[in-house]
Amino acid sequence: MTQQLPDDIQREVETTIRAKASESRVLDVYATAQEIRSRHAVPEIRIEDIATTVARLASQYGCAVELGGQRAEPLTRQSA
């Protein structure tokens, strides 16, 4: 189960995603999560919890995400 991130880390994830989305439409989820985690001394928060939030927000911004060097395109809705 994914742990709820503290407000300050959640805001930083959102700010970081916005900045990176303006630079590139491809986002490395784990590198971004590690970058954010390294700025906070919160050992009880798992990198996977940050990465989950990064991936979710990046896809909401329309970014393609890379997971360990593999690229996953954002899902698009198709009308029937």
N, CA, C and O atoms as a CHARMM CRD file, in Angstrom:
* protein
*
  320
    1    1 MET  N      0.84200  -1.17800   0.00000 PROA 1      0.00000
    2    1 MET  CA     0.00000   0.00000   0.00000 PROA 1      0.00000
    3    1 MET  C      0.89300   1.25000   0.00000 PROA 1      0.00000
    4    1 MET  O      1.90400   1.31100   0.69900 PROA 1      0.00000
    5    2 THR  N      0.50100   2.21200  -0.77900 PROA 2      0.00000
    6    2 THR  CA     1.27800   3.43500  -0.89100 PROA 2      0.00000
    7    2 THR  C      1.01600   4.33800   0.31000 PROA 2      0.00000
    8    2 THR  O     -0.12800   4.55700   0.71000 PROA 2      0.00000
    9    3 GLN  N      2.09700   4.85100   0.86900 PROA 3      0.00000
   10    3 GLN  CA     2.01600   5.74800   2.02400 PROA 3      0.00000
   11    3 GLN  C      1.72700   7.16600   1.54000 PROA 3      0.00000
   12    3 GLN  O      2.27000   7.61200   0.52900 PROA 3      0.00000
   13    4 GLN  N      0.86200   7.86900   2.27600 PROA 4      0.00000
   14    4 GLN  CA     0.57600   9.26800   1.97300 PROA 4      0.00000
   15    4 GLN  C      1.82700  10.09300   2.25200 PROA 4      0.00000
   16    4 GLN  O      2.42200   9.97600   3.32400 PROA 4      0.00000
   17    5 LEU  N      2.22400  10.91300   1.30700 PROA 5      0.00000
   18    5 LEU  CA     3.41400  11.73900   1.48100 PROA 5      0.00000
   19    5 LEU  C      3.09700  12.95100   2.35200 PROA 5      0.00000
   20    5 LEU  O      1.98800  13.48400   2.29900 PROA 5      0.00000
   21    6 PRO  N      4.06900  13.38500   3.15300 PROA 6      0.00000
   22    6 PRO  CA     3.88100  14.63500   3.90700 PROA 6      0.00000
   23    6 PRO  C      3.64300  15.79600   2.93700 PROA 6      0.00000
   24    6 PRO  O      4.08200  15.75400   1.78800 PROA 6      0.00000
   25    7 ASP  N      2.95100  16.82300   3.40600 PROA 7      0.00000
   26    7 ASP  CA     2.57400  17.94900   2.55100 PROA 7      0.00000
   27    7 ASP  C      3.76500  18.61000   1.86400 PROA 7      0.00000
   28    7 ASP  O      3.68400  18.95500   0.68500 PROA 7      0.00000
   29    8 ASP  N      4.87400  18.79100   2.59000 PROA 8      0.00000
   30    8 ASP  CA     6.01800  19.46800   1.97700 PROA 8      0.00000
   31    8 ASP  C      6.61900  18.64900   0.83700 PROA 8      0.00000
   32    8 ASP  O      7.05000  19.21100  -0.16900 PROA 8      0.00000
   33    9 ILE  N      6.65000  17.32900   0.99000 PROA 9      0.00000
   34    9 ILE  CA     7.18400  16.49400  -0.08800 PROA 9      0.00000
   35    9 ILE  C      6.19900  16.43700  -1.25100 PROA 9      0.00000
   36    9 ILE  O      6.60700  16.46900  -2.41300 PROA 9      0.00000
   37   10 GLN  N      4.91200  16.35300  -0.94600 PROA 10     0.00000
   38   10 GLN  CA     3.88100  16.36100  -1.99600 PROA 10     0.00000
   39   10 GLN  C      3.98200  17.63900  -2.83700 PROA 10     0.00000
   40   10 GLN  O      3.93000  17.58600  -4.06600 PROA 10     0.00000
   41   11 ARG  N      4.12700  18.77600  -2.17000 PROA 11     0.00000
   42   11 ARG  CA     4.26800  20.04800  -2.91200 PROA 11     0.00000
   43   11 ARG  C      5.53500  20.05200  -3.75300 PROA 11     0.00000
   44   11 ARG  O      5.53300  20.55300  -4.87700 PROA 11     0.00000
   45   12 GLU  N      6.61600  19.49800  -3.21500 PROA 12     0.00000
   46   12 GLU  CA     7.85500  19.46500  -3.99400 PROA 12     0.00000
   47   12 GLU  C      7.72300  18.55800  -5.20900 PROA 12     0.00000
   48   12 GLU  O      8.24800  18.87600  -6.27600 PROA 12     0.00000
   49   13 VAL  N      7.03200  17.43900  -5.06200 PROA 13     0.00000
   50   13 VAL  CA     6.79100  16.56300  -6.21800 PROA 13     0.00000
   51   13 VAL  C      6.03700  17.33800  -7.28800 PROA 13     0.00000
   52   13 VAL  O      6.41500  17.30400  -8.45900 PROA 13     0.00000
   53   14 GLU  N      4.98500  18.03000  -6.90300 PROA 14     0.00000
   54   14 GLU  CA     4.19200  18.79500  -7.86700 PROA 14     0.00000
   55   14 GLU  C      5.02300  19.87600  -8.54700 PROA 14     0.00000
   56   14 GLU  O      4.94700  20.04000  -9.76500 PROA 14     0.00000
   57   15 THR  N      5.80900  20.61000  -7.78000 PROA 15     0.00000
   58   15 THR  CA     6.65800  21.66900  -8.33300 PROA 15     0.00000
   59   15 THR  C      7.70700  21.09200  -9.27200 PROA 15     0.00000
   60   15 THR  O      7.95600  21.64100 -10.34500 PROA 15     0.00000
   61   16 THR  N      8.31800  19.99100  -8.87100 PROA 16     0.00000
   62   16 THR  CA     9.35500  19.36000  -9.69700 PROA 16     0.00000
   63   16 THR  C      8.77900  18.84400 -11.00500 PROA 16     0.00000
   64   16 THR  O      9.39200  19.00700 -12.06000 PROA 16     0.00000
   65   17 ILE  N      7.60800  18.22500 -10.94800 PROA 17     0.00000
   66   17 ILE  CA     6.97000  17.70200 -12.16000 PROA 17     0.00000
   67   17 ILE  C      6.64400  18.84400 -13.11700 PROA 17     0.00000
   68   17 ILE  O      6.89900  18.73800 -14.31700 PROA 17     0.00000
   69   18 ARG  N      6.08600  19.93000 -12.60000 PROA 18     0.00000
   70   18 ARG  CA     5.78000  21.07900 -13.46900 PROA 18     0.00000
   71   18 ARG  C      7.03800  21.60400 -14.14700 PROA 18     0.00000
   72   18 ARG  O      7.02600  21.88800 -15.34500 PROA 18     0.00000
   73   19 ALA  N      8.12000  21.73500 -13.39100 PROA 19     0.00000
   74   19 ALA  CA     9.37500  22.24400 -13.95700 PROA 19     0.00000
   75   19 ALA  C      9.92500  21.29500 -15.01300 PROA 19     0.00000
   76   19 ALA  O     10.33300  21.72800 -16.09100 PROA 19     0.00000
   77   20 LYS  N      9.93700  20.00800 -14.70800 PROA 20     0.00000
   78   20 LYS  CA    10.48600  19.03300 -15.65500 PROA 20     0.00000
   79   20 LYS  C      9.59600  18.88600 -16.88800 PROA 20     0.00000
   80   20 LYS  O     10.09800  18.67800 -17.99200 PROA 20     0.00000
   81   21 ALA  N      8.28200  18.99300 -16.70600 PROA 21     0.00000
   82   21 ALA  CA     7.36500  18.88200 -17.84300 PROA 21     0.00000
   83   21 ALA  C      7.54600  20.03700 -18.81200 PROA 21     0.00000
   84   21 ALA  O      7.30700  19.88400 -20.01000 PROA 21     0.00000
   85   22 SER  N      7.97000  21.20000 -18.30300 PROA 22     0.00000
   86   22 SER  CA     8.20500  22.33100 -19.19500 PROA 22     0.00000
   87   22 SER  C      9.51600  22.17400 -19.97400 PROA 22     0.00000
   88   22 SER  O      9.70900  22.82100 -21.00300 PROA 22     0.00000
   89   23 GLU  N     10.41000  21.32000 -19.48500 PROA 23     0.00000
   90   23 GLU  CA    11.68900  21.07400 -20.15300 PROA 23     0.00000
   91   23 GLU  C     11.61600  19.91500 -21.14000 PROA 23     0.00000
   92   23 GLU  O     12.20500  19.96900 -22.21900 PROA 23     0.00000
   93   24 SER  N     10.88500  18.86100 -20.75700 PROA 24     0.00000
   94   24 SER  CA    10.83300  17.64800 -21.57100 PROA 24     0.00000
   95   24 SER  C      9.52000  16.93100 -21.30600 PROA 24     0.00000
   96   24 SER  O      8.98000  17.01300 -20.20300 PROA 24     0.00000
   97   25 ARG  N      9.01000  16.23800 -22.29200 PROA 25     0.00000
   98   25 ARG  CA     7.76700  15.48600 -22.12600 PROA 25     0.00000
   99   25 ARG  C      8.04300  14.04700 -21.70100 PROA 25     0.00000
  100   25 ARG  O      7.11600  13.24100 -21.62400 PROA 25     0.00000
  101   26 VAL  N      9.31600  13.70900 -21.42200 PROA 26     0.00000
  102   26 VAL  CA     9.69300  12.38400 -20.93100 PROA 26     0.00000
  103   26 VAL  C     10.30200  12.56500 -19.55300 PROA 26     0.00000
  104   26 VAL  O     11.18700  13.39900 -19.36400 PROA 26     0.00000
  105   27 LEU  N      9.83000  11.78700 -18.59200 PROA 27     0.00000
  106   27 LEU  CA    10.28200  11.95400 -17.22100 PROA 27     0.00000
  107   27 LEU  C     10.75800  10.61000 -16.66900 PROA 27     0.00000
  108   27 LEU  O     10.05400   9.60500 -16.76800 PROA 27     0.00000
  109   28 ASP  N     11.95500  10.60400 -16.08900 PROA 28     0.00000
  110   28 ASP  CA    12.49700   9.41600 -15.43900 PROA 28     0.00000
  111   28 ASP  C     11.95000   9.38700 -14.01400 PROA 28     0.00000
  112   28 ASP  O     12.36000  10.18500 -13.17100 PROA 28     0.00000
  113   29 VAL  N     11.03800   8.48200 -13.75100 PROA 29     0.00000
  114   29 VAL  CA    10.31900   8.43400 -12.47900 PROA 29     0.00000
  115   29 VAL  C     11.25400   8.22800 -11.29800 PROA 29     0.00000
  116   29 VAL  O     11.21600   8.99600 -10.33700 PROA 29     0.00000
  117   30 TYR  N     12.09900   7.19200 -11.35900 PROA 30     0.00000
  118   30 TYR  CA    12.93200   6.88000 -10.20600 PROA 30     0.00000
  119   30 TYR  C     14.03900   7.90200  -9.99800 PROA 30     0.00000
  120   30 TYR  O     14.38900   8.19100  -8.85400 PROA 30     0.00000
  121   31 ALA  N     14.59400   8.45100 -11.05100 PROA 31     0.00000
  122   31 ALA  CA    15.61400   9.49200 -10.88800 PROA 31     0.00000
  123   31 ALA  C     14.99900  10.73300 -10.24700 PROA 31     0.00000
  124   31 ALA  O     15.61900  11.36300  -9.39000 PROA 31     0.00000
  125   32 THR  N     13.79200  11.08200 -10.65800 PROA 32     0.00000
  126   32 THR  CA    13.10200  12.23200 -10.07900 PROA 32     0.00000
  127   32 THR  C     12.74300  11.96900  -8.61900 PROA 32     0.00000
  128   32 THR  O     12.90600  12.84500  -7.76900 PROA 32     0.00000
  129   33 ALA  N     12.25900  10.77300  -8.33100 PROA 33     0.00000
  130   33 ALA  CA    11.91400  10.42100  -6.95100 PROA 33     0.00000
  131   33 ALA  C     13.15100  10.44600  -6.05600 PROA 33     0.00000
  132   33 ALA  O     13.08900  10.92600  -4.92400 PROA 33     0.00000
  133   34 GLN  N     14.26300   9.93600  -6.55500 PROA 34     0.00000
  134   34 GLN  CA    15.50100   9.93700  -5.77800 PROA 34     0.00000
  135   34 GLN  C     16.00000  11.36600  -5.54800 PROA 34     0.00000
  136   34 GLN  O     16.49200  11.69500  -4.46800 PROA 34     0.00000
  137   35 GLU  N     15.86900  12.19200  -6.55700 PROA 35     0.00000
  138   35 GLU  CA    16.25800  13.60600  -6.44200 PROA 35     0.00000
  139   35 GLU  C     15.46100  14.29700  -5.32500 PROA 35     0.00000
  140   35 GLU  O     16.02000  15.03400  -4.51300 PROA 35     0.00000
  141   36 ILE  N     14.17200  14.04800  -5.30400 PROA 36     0.00000
  142   36 ILE  CA    13.30700  14.64500  -4.28000 PROA 36     0.00000
  143   36 ILE  C     13.63100  14.06900  -2.90700 PROA 36     0.00000
  144   36 ILE  O     13.74400  14.81100  -1.93100 PROA 36     0.00000
  145   37 ARG  N     13.77800  12.76400  -2.83000 PROA 37     0.00000
  146   37 ARG  CA    14.07000  12.11100  -1.54200 PROA 37     0.00000
  147   37 ARG  C     15.39900  12.57700  -0.95600 PROA 37     0.00000
  148   37 ARG  O     15.52600  12.70100   0.26200 PROA 37     0.00000
  149   38 SER  N     16.38000  12.83500  -1.80100 PROA 38     0.00000
  150   38 SER  CA    17.69900  13.23300  -1.30900 PROA 38     0.00000
  151   38 SER  C     17.66800  14.61500  -0.64600 PROA 38     0.00000
  152   38 SER  O     18.55400  14.94700   0.14100 PROA 38     0.00000
  153   39 ARG  N     16.65500  15.41200  -0.96300 PROA 39     0.00000
  154   39 ARG  CA    16.54200  16.74500  -0.36800 PROA 39     0.00000
  155   39 ARG  C     15.81400  16.73200   0.97600 PROA 39     0.00000
  156   39 ARG  O     15.72800  17.75800   1.65100 PROA 39     0.00000
  157   40 HSD  N     15.29200  15.57100   1.35900 PROA 40     0.00000
  158   40 HSD  CA    14.53900  15.45500   2.60700 PROA 40     0.00000
  159   40 HSD  C     15.12300  14.32800   3.45400 PROA 40     0.00000
  160   40 HSD  O     15.42700  13.25200   2.93900 PROA 40     0.00000
  161   41 ALA  N     15.27700  14.57200   4.73100 PROA 41     0.00000
  162   41 ALA  CA    15.78800  13.56200   5.66200 PROA 41     0.00000
  163   41 ALA  C     14.61000  12.84000   6.31100 PROA 41     0.00000
  164   41 ALA  O     14.35200  12.99500   7.50400 PROA 41     0.00000
  165   42 VAL  N     13.89900  12.04700   5.50200 PROA 42     0.00000
  166   42 VAL  CA    12.73500  11.32500   5.99300 PROA 42     0.00000
  167   42 VAL  C     12.90700   9.84700   5.62000 PROA 42     0.00000
  168   42 VAL  O     12.35100   9.38700   4.62300 PROA 42     0.00000
  169   43 PRO  N     13.68300   9.10300   6.42700 PROA 43     0.00000
  170   43 PRO  CA    13.98800   7.71100   6.07100 PROA 43     0.00000
  171   43 PRO  C     12.77900   6.78500   6.06700 PROA 43     0.00000
  172   43 PRO  O     12.81400   5.73600   5.42400 PROA 43     0.00000
  173   44 GLU  N     11.70200   7.15100   6.77600 PROA 44     0.00000
  174   44 GLU  CA    10.53300   6.26100   6.80800 PROA 44     0.00000
  175   44 GLU  C      9.70100   6.31700   5.52700 PROA 44     0.00000
  176   44 GLU  O      8.78600   5.51300   5.35300 PROA 44     0.00000
  177   45 ILE  N     10.00100   7.23800   4.64800 PROA 45     0.00000
  178   45 ILE  CA     9.28400   7.30800   3.37200 PROA 45     0.00000
  179   45 ILE  C     10.06800   6.52200   2.32900 PROA 45     0.00000
  180   45 ILE  O     11.24000   6.79100   2.06400 PROA 45     0.00000
  181   46 ARG  N      9.38900   5.54900   1.75200 PROA 46     0.00000
  182   46 ARG  CA    10.03200   4.68200   0.76500 PROA 46     0.00000
  183   46 ARG  C     10.12400   5.38800  -0.59400 PROA 46     0.00000
  184   46 ARG  O      9.25600   6.18000  -0.96400 PROA 46     0.00000
  185   47 ILE  N     11.18600   5.08100  -1.31400 PROA 47     0.00000
  186   47 ILE  CA    11.36900   5.64900  -2.65600 PROA 47     0.00000
  187   47 ILE  C     10.20000   5.26100  -3.56100 PROA 47     0.00000
  188   47 ILE  O      9.81500   6.03100  -4.44100 PROA 47     0.00000
  189   48 GLU  N      9.64000   4.08100  -3.35000 PROA 48     0.00000
  190   48 GLU  CA     8.51400   3.61300  -4.16400 PROA 48     0.00000
  191   48 GLU  C      7.27800   4.48500  -3.96600 PROA 48     0.00000
  192   48 GLU  O      6.51100   4.70500  -4.90400 PROA 48     0.00000
  193   49 ASP  N      7.08500   4.98400  -2.73700 PROA 49     0.00000
  194   49 ASP  CA     5.93700   5.85500  -2.48200 PROA 49     0.00000
  195   49 ASP  C      6.07900   7.18900  -3.21600 PROA 49     0.00000
  196   49 ASP  O      5.11200   7.71400  -3.76700 PROA 49     0.00000
  197   50 ILE  N      7.28900   7.72200  -3.21400 PROA 50     0.00000
  198   50 ILE  CA     7.53700   8.96600  -3.94700 PROA 50     0.00000
  199   50 ILE  C      7.40800   8.70800  -5.44800 PROA 50     0.00000
  200   50 ILE  O      6.81000   9.50500  -6.17100 PROA 50     0.00000
  201   51 ALA  N      7.97300   7.59000  -5.91200 PROA 51     0.00000
  202   51 ALA  CA     7.92800   7.25400  -7.34600 PROA 51     0.00000
  203   51 ALA  C      6.49800   7.07600  -7.82800 PROA 51     0.00000
  204   51 ALA  O      6.17000   7.47900  -8.94500 PROA 51     0.00000
  205   52 THR  N      5.64900   6.48600  -7.01600 PROA 52     0.00000
  206   52 THR  CA     4.24300   6.30400  -7.38400 PROA 52     0.00000
  207   52 THR  C      3.56700   7.65200  -7.60500 PROA 52     0.00000
  208   52 THR  O      2.83100   7.83900  -8.57400 PROA 52     0.00000
  209   53 THR  N      3.82200   8.57500  -6.70800 PROA 53     0.00000
  210   53 THR  CA     3.24300   9.91500  -6.84000 PROA 53     0.00000
  211   53 THR  C      3.82100  10.64700  -8.04000 PROA 53     0.00000
  212   53 THR  O      3.09300  11.32000  -8.76900 PROA 53     0.00000
  213   54 VAL  N      5.13700  10.51800  -8.25100 PROA 54     0.00000
  214   54 VAL  CA     5.78200  11.14000  -9.41400 PROA 54     0.00000
  215   54 VAL  C      5.16200  10.60700 -10.70600 PROA 54     0.00000
  216   54 VAL  O      4.81800  11.38900 -11.59200 PROA 54     0.00000
  217   55 ALA  N      5.01600   9.29200 -10.82100 PROA 55     0.00000
  218   55 ALA  CA     4.45600   8.69000 -12.03600 PROA 55     0.00000
  219   55 ALA  C      3.02700   9.14100 -12.27400 PROA 55     0.00000
  220   55 ALA  O      2.65300   9.45900 -13.40300 PROA 55     0.00000
  221   56 ARG  N      2.22800   9.17100 -11.21700 PROA 56     0.00000
  222   56 ARG  CA     0.82700   9.57700 -11.35600 PROA 56     0.00000
  223   56 ARG  C      0.71100  11.02900 -11.82200 PROA 56     0.00000
  224   56 ARG  O     -0.03700  11.33200 -12.75300 PROA 56     0.00000
  225   57 LEU  N      1.45500  11.92000 -11.16900 PROA 57     0.00000
  226   57 LEU  CA     1.38200  13.33500 -11.54700 PROA 57     0.00000
  227   57 LEU  C      1.98000  13.58500 -12.92300 PROA 57     0.00000
  228   57 LEU  O      1.45700  14.39700 -13.68600 PROA 57     0.00000
  229   58 ALA  N      3.06200  12.90200 -13.24500 PROA 58     0.00000
  230   58 ALA  CA     3.66900  13.07700 -14.57200 PROA 58     0.00000
  231   58 ALA  C      2.68900  12.66800 -15.66700 PROA 58     0.00000
  232   58 ALA  O      2.58200  13.34000 -16.69300 PROA 58     0.00000
  233   59 SER  N      1.98100  11.57700 -15.44900 PROA 59     0.00000
  234   59 SER  CA     1.00800  11.16000 -16.46900 PROA 59     0.00000
  235   59 SER  C     -0.15100  12.14100 -16.56000 PROA 59     0.00000
  236   59 SER  O     -0.70400  12.33800 -17.64200 PROA 59     0.00000
  237   60 GLN  N     -0.53300  12.76600 -15.43700 PROA 60     0.00000
  238   60 GLN  CA    -1.57900  13.78600 -15.47500 PROA 60     0.00000
  239   60 GLN  C     -1.13700  15.01900 -16.25900 PROA 60     0.00000
  240   60 GLN  O     -1.96000  15.71400 -16.85500 PROA 60     0.00000
  241   61 TYR  N      0.17300  15.28500 -16.25200 PROA 61     0.00000
  242   61 TYR  CA     0.71500  16.40600 -17.02100 PROA 61     0.00000
  243   61 TYR  C      0.96900  16.02300 -18.47900 PROA 61     0.00000
  244   61 TYR  O      1.42000  16.85400 -19.26700 PROA 61     0.00000
  245   62 GLY  N      0.68300  14.77100 -18.84100 PROA 62     0.00000
  246   62 GLY  CA     0.84400  14.32900 -20.22200 PROA 62     0.00000
  247   62 GLY  C      2.25200  13.89300 -20.56600 PROA 62     0.00000
  248   62 GLY  O      2.59400  13.76600 -21.74200 PROA 62     0.00000
  249   63 CYS  N      3.07000  13.66400 -19.56000 PROA 63     0.00000
  250   63 CYS  CA     4.44700  13.21900 -19.80100 PROA 63     0.00000
  251   63 CYS  C      4.48700  11.71100 -20.01100 PROA 63     0.00000
  252   63 CYS  O      3.72000  10.96100 -19.40700 PROA 63     0.00000
  253   64 ALA  N      5.38900  11.28900 -20.87000 PROA 64     0.00000
  254   64 ALA  CA     5.73300   9.87300 -20.94500 PROA 64     0.00000
  255   64 ALA  C      6.69100   9.62300 -19.79100 PROA 64     0.00000
  256   64 ALA  O      7.49400  10.48900 -19.44600 PROA 64     0.00000
  257   65 VAL  N      6.60600   8.44600 -19.19700 PROA 65     0.00000
  258   65 VAL  CA     7.46300   8.15800 -18.05500 PROA 65     0.00000
  259   65 VAL  C      8.41900   7.02100 -18.37200 PROA 65     0.00000
  260   65 VAL  O      8.07400   6.07400 -19.07800 PROA 65     0.00000
  261   66 GLU  N      9.62500   7.13700 -17.83600 PROA 66     0.00000
  262   66 GLU  CA    10.61900   6.08300 -17.95300 PROA 66     0.00000
  263   66 GLU  C     10.71400   5.38600 -16.60900 PROA 66     0.00000
  264   66 GLU  O     10.81000   6.02700 -15.56200 PROA 66     0.00000
  265   67 LEU  N     10.68700   4.07600 -16.65600 PROA 67     0.00000
  266   67 LEU  CA    10.81000   3.26100 -15.44700 PROA 67     0.00000
  267   67 LEU  C     12.03000   2.35900 -15.61300 PROA 67     0.00000
  268   67 LEU  O     11.95500   1.32200 -16.27300 PROA 67     0.00000
  269   68 GLY  N     13.12800   2.74500 -15.02900 PROA 68     0.00000
  270   68 GLY  CA    14.33200   1.93000 -15.14600 PROA 68     0.00000
  271   68 GLY  C     14.84400   1.83500 -16.56700 PROA 68     0.00000
  272   68 GLY  O     15.29200   0.77400 -17.00100 PROA 68     0.00000
  273   69 GLY  N     14.78100   2.92800 -17.28700 PROA 69     0.00000
  274   69 GLY  CA    15.27900   2.95200 -18.65200 PROA 69     0.00000
  275   69 GLY  C     14.25300   2.53500 -19.68900 PROA 69     0.00000
  276   69 GLY  O     14.53000   2.60800 -20.88600 PROA 69     0.00000
  277   70 GLN  N     13.06400   2.09300 -19.25800 PROA 70     0.00000
  278   70 GLN  CA    12.01000   1.71700 -20.19200 PROA 70     0.00000
  279   70 GLN  C     10.99000   2.83800 -20.24700 PROA 70     0.00000
  280   70 GLN  O     10.68800   3.45300 -19.22400 PROA 70     0.00000
  281   71 ARG  N     10.47300   3.10300 -21.39400 PROA 71     0.00000
  282   71 ARG  CA     9.53700   4.20300 -21.57200 PROA 71     0.00000
  283   71 ARG  C      8.10800   3.66700 -21.65500 PROA 71     0.00000
  284   71 ARG  O      7.82200   2.71600 -22.38200 PROA 71     0.00000
  285   72 ALA  N      7.22800   4.30000 -20.89600 PROA 72     0.00000
  286   72 ALA  CA     5.80500   3.97100 -20.94100 PROA 72     0.00000
  287   72 ALA  C      5.06200   5.23100 -21.35000 PROA 72     0.00000
  288   72 ALA  O      5.14600   6.24800 -20.66300 PROA 72     0.00000
  289   73 GLU  N      4.34500   5.17900 -22.44500 PROA 73     0.00000
  290   73 GLU  CA     3.61400   6.34000 -22.92200 PROA 73     0.00000
  291   73 GLU  C      2.38700   6.57500 -22.06500 PROA 73     0.00000
  292   73 GLU  O      1.81000   5.61400 -21.55600 PROA 73     0.00000
  293   74 PRO  N      1.96500   7.82500 -21.88700 PROA 74     0.00000
  294   74 PRO  CA     0.75200   8.08800 -21.10900 PROA 74     0.00000
  295   74 PRO  C     -0.46500   7.51300 -21.81500 PROA 74     0.00000
  296   74 PRO  O     -0.52300   7.46900 -23.04400 PROA 74     0.00000
  297   75 LEU  N     -1.42500   7.07900 -21.03100 PROA 75     0.00000
  298   75 LEU  CA    -2.64700   6.53500 -21.60000 PROA 75     0.00000
  299   75 LEU  C     -3.50000   7.66800 -22.15300 PROA 75     0.00000
  300   75 LEU  O     -3.61300   8.72800 -21.53700 PROA 75     0.00000
  301   76 THR  N     -4.08500   7.44200 -23.29400 PROA 76     0.00000
  302   76 THR  CA    -4.99900   8.42200 -23.86800 PROA 76     0.00000
  303   76 THR  C     -6.35800   7.76900 -24.02700 PROA 76     0.00000
  304   76 THR  O     -6.45800   6.58000 -24.32800 PROA 76     0.00000
  305   77 ARG  N     -7.38200   8.54300 -23.82700 PROA 77     0.00000
  306   77 ARG  CA    -8.73600   8.01800 -23.97000 PROA 77     0.00000
  307   77 ARG  C     -9.16400   8.13200 -25.41700 PROA 77     0.00000
  308   77 ARG  O     -8.95700   9.15100 -26.07600 PROA 77     0.00000
  309   78 GLN  N     -9.76100   7.06400 -25.88800 PROA 78     0.00000
  310   78 GLN  CA   -10.26700   7.06900 -27.24900 PROA 78     0.00000
  311   78 GLN  C    -11.78100   7.04400 -27.20000 PROA 78     0.00000
  312   78 GLN  O    -12.37100   6.27500 -26.44100 PROA 78     0.00000
  313   79 SER  N    -12.40600   7.87900 -28.00400 PROA 79     0.00000
  314   79 SER  CA   -13.85800   7.88000 -28.02400 PROA 79     0.00000
  315   79 SER  C    -14.34700   6.78900 -28.96000 PROA 79     0.00000
  316   79 SER  O    -13.71200   6.49700 -29.97400 PROA 79     0.00000
  317   80 ALA  N    -15.46600   6.19700 -28.61900 PROA 80     0.00000
  318   80 ALA  CA   -16.00600   5.08400 -29.40300 PROA 80     0.00000
  319   80 ALA  C    -16.86200   5.57900 -30.52700 PROA 80     0.00000
  320   80 ALA  O    -17.40000   4.77900 -31.29200 PROA 80     0.00000
